[in-house]
């Protein structure tokens, strides 16, 4: 599983609509509205780097309300929860 945290700036009046559009994309697990220099934090979880590139470049960045992004690729998760177990359900089945 490949996980990315995508930090997103959007047009001022489009935060809610953009978040709703993003969460509908395959591969987008969660979208958080946040305070600070970024408007949204998008958690993307997919099986491969190719899928990650597709989600981000071919789907996310086609939303006209997105002005700027920074993508952070996760190497390893540290958590009290078994994240791999939580997010790998059904991932062994072909799409």
WOWO-V99328 format. One record per residue. SS is DSSP state (2 for helix, 1 for strand, 0 for the rest). NEAR is the number of other ideal C-beta (glycine too) atoms within 8 Angstrom. Layout:
# WOWO-V99328
ss: {SS & SS}
near: {NEAR & NEAR}
This chain:
# WOWO-V99328
ss: {0 & 1 & 1 & 1 & 1 & 1 & 1 & 1 & 1 & 1 & 0 & 2 & 2 & 2 & 2 & 2 & 2 & 2 & 2 & 2 & 2 & 2 & 2 & 0 & 0 & 0 & 0 & 1 & 1 & 1 & 1 & 1 & 1 & 0 & 0 & 0 & 0 & 0 & 0 & 1 & 1 & 1 & 1 & 1 & 1 & 1 & 0 & 0 & 2 & 2 & 2 & 2 & 2 & 2 & 2 & 2 & 2 & 2 & 2 & 2 & 2 & 2 & 0 & 0 & 0 & 1 & 1 & 1 & 1 & 1 & 1 & 1 & 1 & 0 & 0 & 0 & 0 & 0 & 0 & 0 & 0 & 0 & 2 & 2 & 2 & 2 & 2 & 0 & 0 & 0 & 0 & 0 & 0 & 0 & 0}
near: {9 & 12 & 10 & 12 & 11 & 14 & 12 & 14 & 10 & 12 & 7 & 5 & 4 & 9 & 11 & 7 & 8 & 16 & 11 & 8 & 10 & 14 & 9 & 6 & 10 & 5 & 12 & 14 & 7 & 7 & 11 & 8 & 8 & 8 & 2 & 4 & 3 & 10 & 9 & 15 & 11 & 14 & 13 & 14 & 9 & 10 & 6 & 7 & 6 & 6 & 11 & 14 & 9 & 10 & 15 & 14 & 8 & 8 & 11 & 14 & 9 & 6 & 9 & 4 & 10 & 12 & 6 & 6 & 11 & 7 & 9 & 8 & 8 & 9 & 3 & 4 & 7 & 3 & 6 & 2 & 5 & 6 & 8 & 8 & 7 & 8 & 10 & 9 & 6 & 5 & 8 & 4 & 5 & 2 & 2}
